[in-house]
Amino acid sequence: MAVIGDTLESKSLAVTQELINEYAHICGDYNTLHVDVEGMKNHPIFGGTIAHGTINVEPVLQAICAIQRTTWPKEGTTIDLQFRAPVKPGDTITSKLVVKDKKTEGGKNILVCDMLITNDKGTDCVKGSAETVPD
């Protein structure tokens, strides 16, 4: 069982335009920011397409599922986050969960973690916290 200060298993995801396009087909979000490669090429802020926010959080979901030994987070799992920087095709993003507290609610043991998702350039893309019910 994890103790306060432990860093839980990290997960990574290589983000490609193909992944972004596949996600757009699944969720129906064809916003220009995500799928218009030519139109976004000279965008003054992003300089290209960016991933959907839910793609950005995928490494944390994978890490939580690894802790729980599930394919989807268990009931009682929460994530509170802030998007800090865009994730672009070509980025590899990696989760980091550090246990900052442990508690019991409703008979369930819960790990309270600081959460961070960074890209391979060292930029913090997503910050926040997560509460997970371990296996």
Buried (B, 14 or more C-beta within 10 A) or exposed (E): EBEEEEEBEBBBBEBEBEBBBEBBEEEEBEEEBBBBBEEBEEBEEEEBBBBBEEBBBBBBBBBBBBBBEEEEBBEBBEBEBEBBBBBBBEBBBBBBBBBBEBEEEEEEBBBBBBBBBBBEEEBEBBBBBBBBBBE
